[in-house]
Amino acid sequence: MKNILLVLFVCIGLSSCKEGMFLSEVFYNINVFNRSAGTVYMWRSYNYPDTSLPLDKPALVKIRPGKDYSISSSQKWENELRSKPSQTMSIFILDSVVYIGQNWDSVRANDRVLHRYDLRAEDLVNINYTVNYQ
């Protein structure tokens, strides 16, 4: 009888937990696909409208040709971005040769970014949370 009551209380307790709080964490993803022929590096920033690269060389995410990288959030991206002052996320794509082989000050000064995506919540919905770099 004690075991039945214990199982009953555990079930009631688990059913009252907020979604994603106990048994499994829910993640919301933005997928960045590299559809180009070369390896690229990706960096994201919430500093919009300042779209310059940081002073110190950051550790960027490497994305090989035909591969993708998921940027994850534990909350919906609409809420995540609305919590930022600009409500915008910038995704920077840099060539691997530039990122690895050039002086970072030169990369910054010459704006050696292949592409920059400035995304608001409605943009993410419109692109189905998928960024395709070509």
Protein Blocks (a to p, Z undefined) as FASTA:
>chain_A
ZZmmmmmmmmmmmmmpcehklmpccddddddddfbfbdcdddddfkbfblcdcfbacddd
dddehiacddddfbdfklmmmmpmnlpacdddddfklmmmpcfklmmmnopafbdcdddf
klmmmnoopacdZZ
